[in-house]
């Protein structure tokens, strides 16, 4: 399941980039293809993998593990509705289904945390809050039809609750655990930092979302808080690892690039709040400068574990090495491509497409290497 969703996310990224560049698909449809078919199911699946570790319990039950597939079906309906292939009612049904799944998943998270022996790792709270932000964004979809006069404001609320609330909080919470794992050096301060930062991060997301919809100065304040948290994570990472360690490991390079991309996009977003730059460029830049290095970096570390669970083996290490090869160059392509898109330059699509295609080839090559070693 996790391996399928990982491949699916990469394929969806590439398809969306090509669709956008060809002009056959509107930006909103392509963005929802990435978000609802690729990202949302993968994040839910990854959370179902991490939460048993954070709560020191058994693996997720089959009923929870199947939820990402249902989310992907709802996402496909959403994309087709935006394309005009399905009626508007399909979009409303998909939103209602996703909301129900999100609430069920949140209930499972809470039950698992309460059943923990001792205190659960605070990372689970970041995941719970991220899912609640997603749940808060979904009712805004029918609300846009009920109150068309408020559609621009509701759309901005929906957009920011999804991008900064759901994806942003999931990423900022995960990176503080995943980066030390990738670099094989535990961070003993991560749990305390996560507890301290969570209320500020949640308040900042709300400030950005409400400010973007109703009062830009509030959005700027929220962006500055989120930027401060992002820089704290980067500083903590650099305090334990030098630039050489970050740049030579392909997984770490992409994850750190995602952190840099998030910081840059907060700066671009703050500028846009005061009518500097074009808002339509923000979403593709978010995908390229932040989502692509984040997902590809995480998959570089996690796919070998999912494919060969249990203790480390030479086959698993070889698979990771294949995925990490060229990771630093891909990280640079994602960052530069995202910045170009944020500046309104379409050349960023080509850089992103080359990097995604390169990672897809690395995925296939890594699987082939493991299978070849199994046969030998």
C-alpha positions in Angstrom: 0.0 0.0 0.0 2.7 2.5 1.1 4.9 1.6 -1.9 1.9 2.0 -4.3 1.0 5.4 -2.9 4.6 6.5 -3.1 4.9 5.6 -6.7 1.4 7.1 -7.3 2.4 10.4 -5.8 5.5 10.7 -8.0 3.5 9.8 -11.1 0.8 12.3 -10.3 3.4 15.0 -9.8 4.9 14.4 -13.2 1.4 14.2 -14.9 0.3 17.5 -13.3 3.5 19.3 -14.4 3.0 18.0 -18.0 -0.7 18.9 -18.0 0.0 22.4 -16.7 2.8 23.0 -19.3 0.7 21.7 -22.1 -2.2 24.1 -21.3 -4.8 21.3 -21.5 -5.7 21.5 -17.9 -6.5 24.5 -15.7 -4.2 25.3 -12.8 -6.9 24.6 -10.2 -7.6 21.1 -11.7 -3.9 20.2 -11.8 -3.3 21.5 -8.2 -6.2 19.4 -7.0 -4.9 16.4 -8.9 -1.6 16.7 -7.0 -3.2 17.4 -3.7 -6.2 15.0 -3.6 -4.9 12.1 -5.6 -1.2 12.2 -4.7 -0.5 14.1 -1.4 -3.5 13.5 0.8 -3.6 9.7 0.5 0.2 9.5 0.9 0.2 11.7 4.0 -2.6 9.7 5.7 -0.7 6.4 4.8 2.6 7.8 6.2 0.8 8.9 9.4 -0.6 5.5 9.8 3.0 4.2 9.6 4.5 6.7 12.1 1.8 6.8 14.8 2.3 3.2 16.0 6.0 4.2 16.5 5.1 7.5 18.2 2.6 5.8 20.5 4.7 2.6 21.0 1.8 0.4 20.0 0.8 -2.2 17.4 0.5 -1.3 13.7 -2.6 0.3 12.3 -5.6 -2.0 11.7 -6.5 -2.9 8.2 -9.6 -0.6 8.3 -7.3 2.4 8.9 -4.7 1.2 6.3 -7.4 1.1 3.6 -8.6 4.7 4.2 -5.9 6.3 1.9 -7.3 4.3 -1.0 -10.8 5.7 -0.4 -9.2 9.1 -0.2 -7.6 8.6 -3.6 -11.0 7.6 -5.1 -12.5 10.8 -3.7 -9.5 12.7 -5.0 -10.0 11.3 -8.5 -13.6 12.4 -8.4 -12.5 15.9 -7.3 -10.1 16.2 -10.2 -12.7 15.0 -12.8 -15.2 17.5 -11.4 -12.7 20.3 -11.9 -12.0 19.0 -15.4 -15.8 19.1 -16.1 -16.0 15.3 -16.7 -18.1 14.8 -13.6 -20.9 17.1 -12.4 -20.5 19.6 -9.5 -22.3 17.3 -7.2 -19.4 14.9 -7.4 -17.1 17.5 -5.9 -19.5 18.0 -3.0 -19.8 14.2 -2.5 -16.0 13.9 -2.6 -15.6 16.7 0.0 -18.1 15.0 2.3 -16.4 11.6 2.0 -13.0 13.1 2.7 -14.3 14.9 5.7 -15.8 11.7 7.1 -12.6 9.8 6.5 -10.5 12.6 8.1 -12.7 12.6 11.3 -12.6 8.8 11.5 -8.8 8.9 11.2 -8.6 11.7 13.8 -10.6 9.5 16.2 -8.2 6.6 15.6 -5.2 8.9 16.4 -6.8 10.1 19.7 -7.5 6.5 20.7 -4.0 5.4 20.0 -2.5 8.3 21.9 -4.7 7.5 25.0 -3.6 3.9 24.9 0.1 4.7 25.0 2.1 3.4 27.9 3.6 6.5 29.3 3.6 9.8 27.3 3.3 9.5 23.5 5.8 11.4 21.3 4.4 14.9 20.7 4.6 14.4 16.9 1.2 12.7 17.0 -0.3 16.1 18.1 1.1 17.8 15.0 -0.6 15.1 12.9 -3.9 15.4 14.7 -3.9 19.2 14.3 -3.0 18.9 10.6 -5.9 16.6 10.0 -8.3 18.9 11.9 -7.2 21.8 9.7 -8.0 19.6 6.6 -11.4 18.8 8.2 -11.9 22.6 8.7 -11.1 23.3 5.1 -13.5 20.8 3.6 -16.9 22.4 4.6 -15.7 25.6 2.8 -16.2 23.8 -0.5 -20.0 23.7 -0.4 -20.0 27.0 1.4 -18.5 28.7 -1.7 -21.7 27.7 -3.6 -24.0 28.7 -0.8 -22.4 32.2 -0.4 -21.0 33.1 -3.9 -20.5 36.7 -2.8 -17.9 35.4 -0.2 -16.3 32.9 -2.6 -12.9 34.7 -2.9 -12.5 34.9 0.9 -13.7 31.3 1.4 -11.3 30.0 -1.4 -8.4 31.7 0.3 -9.3 30.2 3.7 -9.7 26.7 2.1 -6.3 27.1 0.3 -4.3 28.1 3.3 -5.9 25.7 5.7 -4.9 22.9 3.3 -1.4 24.0 2.3 -0.1 25.5 5.5 -2.4 23.8 8.0 -2.6 20.2 6.7 0.6 19.9 4.6 2.7 22.5 6.4 2.1 21.2 9.9 2.6 17.6 8.8 5.8 18.5 7.2 7.2 20.7 10.0 6.4 18.1 12.5 7.8 15.2 10.5 11.0 16.9 9.4 12.2 17.4 13.0 12.2 13.6 13.4 12.9 12.5 9.9 16.0 14.6 9.2 17.9 13.2 12.3 16.8 9.7 11.2 18.1 10.2 7.7 21.5 11.5 9.0 21.7 8.7 11.6 22.1 11.2 14.5 19.2 11.4 16.9 18.1 14.8 18.1 17.3 14.6 21.8 15.8 18.1 21.8 13.2 17.4 19.0 10.4 16.3 21.3 10.7 19.3 23.6 10.9 21.6 20.6 7.8 20.1 19.0 5.8 20.6 22.2 6.9 24.2 22.5 6.3 25.1 18.8 2.9 23.5 18.3 0.6 26.2 19.7 2.5 28.9 17.9 2.4 27.0 14.6 -1.3 26.4 15.0 -2.0 30.1 15.8 0.2 31.2 12.9 -1.6 29.0 10.4 -5.0 30.5 11.5 -3.5 34.0 11.3 -2.2 33.5 7.8 -5.5 31.9 6.6 -7.8 34.5 8.2 -5.4 37.3 7.2 -5.2 36.2 3.6 -9.0 36.1 3.4 -9.9 39.3 5.4 -6.9 41.4 6.6 -3.4 41.1 5.1 -1.5 42.5 8.1 -2.7 39.5 10.2 -1.4 37.2 7.4 2.0 38.8 7.6 2.2 38.3 11.4 1.3 34.6 11.0 3.9 34.2 8.2 6.6 35.7 10.4 5.8 33.2 13.2 5.9 30.3 10.8 9.1 31.6 9.3 10.6 31.8 12.8 9.6 28.1 13.5 11.0 27.0 10.1 14.3 28.8 10.8 14.5 27.2 14.3 14.2 23.8 12.7 16.9 24.6 10.2 19.2 26.0 12.9 18.7 22.9 15.0 19.7 20.8 12.1 22.7 22.8 11.2 23.9 22.8 14.9 24.2 19.0 14.7 25.2 18.6 11.0 27.4 20.6 8.8 26.6 21.6 5.2 28.7 18.7 3.8 26.6 16.1 5.6 23.4 17.7 4.4 24.5 18.1 0.8 26.2 14.7 0.3 23.2 12.6 1.4 20.6 12.7 -1.3 17.7 12.2 1.1 18.8 14.9 3.6 19.6 17.3 0.8 16.0 17.2 -0.5 14.4 17.4 2.9 16.5 20.4 3.8 15.7 21.9 0.4 12.0 21.5 1.3 12.6 23.4 4.5 14.4 26.2 2.5 11.6 26.1 -0.1 9.0 26.5 2.7 10.8 29.5 4.1 11.2 31.1 0.7 7.5 30.6 -0.1 6.5 32.2 3.2 8.5 35.3 2.2 7.0 35.3 -1.3 3.5 34.9 0.2 4.1 37.8 2.6 5.1 39.9 -0.4 2.0 38.9 -2.3 -0.2 39.8 0.7 0.8 43.4 0.0 0.3 43.2 -3.8 3.9 42.4 -4.7 3.9 39.4 -7.2 1.2 37.3 -8.7 -1.0 35.1 -6.5 -1.6 32.6 -9.2 2.1 31.7 -9.1 2.0 30.7 -5.5 0.4 27.2 -5.8 2.8 25.8 -8.5 5.7 27.3 -6.6 4.5 25.6 -3.4 4.3 22.3 -5.3 7.8 22.5 -6.9 9.9 24.2 -4.2 8.3 22.5 -1.2 6.2 19.4 -1.9 8.4 17.8 -4.5 11.7 17.8 -2.5 9.7 16.9 0.7 8.0 13.9 -0.9 11.0 12.7 -2.9 13.3 13.1 0.1 11.0 11.3 2.4 10.5 8.5 -0.1 14.2 8.1 -0.5 14.5 7.2 3.2 11.2 5.4 3.7 10.6 3.4 0.6 13.5 1.0 1.4 12.0 0.5 4.9 8.6 -0.2 3.5 9.9 -2.5 0.9 12.2 -4.4 3.2 10.7 -4.0 6.7 12.7 -5.2 9.8 16.4 -5.0 10.3 18.7 -3.3 7.8 20.0 -5.5 5.1 22.5 -5.0 2.3 19.6 -5.1 -0.2 17.8 -2.3 1.6 20.9 -0.2 1.9 21.6 -0.6 -1.8 18.0 0.5 -2.6 18.4 3.6 -0.5 21.7 4.4 -2.2 20.1 4.1 -5.6 17.3 6.5 -4.5 19.7 9.0 -2.9 22.1 9.1 -5.9 21.6 12.5 -7.6 19.4 13.7 -4.8 21.4 16.9 -4.3 21.1 17.9 -7.9 17.4 17.2 -7.8 17.1 19.3 -4.7 18.7 22.3 -6.5 16.4 21.8 -9.5 13.3 21.8 -7.3 14.4 24.9 -5.4 15.4 26.9 -8.5 12.3 25.7 -10.4 10.1 26.8 -7.5 11.7 30.2 -7.3 11.3 30.7 -11.0 7.6 29.8 -10.8 7.1 32.1 -7.9 8.6 34.9 -10.1 6.2 34.0 -12.9 8.7 32.3 -15.1 7.4 29.1 -16.7 10.9 27.7 -17.2 10.5 26.3 -13.6 8.2 23.7 -14.9 10.9 22.1 -17.1 13.4 22.0 -14.2 10.8 20.4 -12.0 9.8 17.9 -14.7 13.4 16.8 -15.3 13.9 16.3 -11.5 10.7 14.3 -11.1 11.4 12.1 -14.1 15.0 11.6 -12.8 13.5 10.5 -9.4 11.0 8.2 -11.1 13.9 6.5 -13.0 15.8 6.2 -9.7 12.8 4.5 -8.1 12.6 1.9 -10.9 16.3 1.4 -10.9 16.3 0.8 -7.1 13.6 -1.8 -7.3 15.4 -3.5 -10.1 18.7 -3.6 -8.1 17.0 -5.2 -5.1 15.2 -7.8 -7.3 18.4 -8.6 -9.0 20.2 -9.1 -5.7 17.3 -11.4 -4.5 17.8 -13.6 -7.5 21.5 -13.9 -7.2 
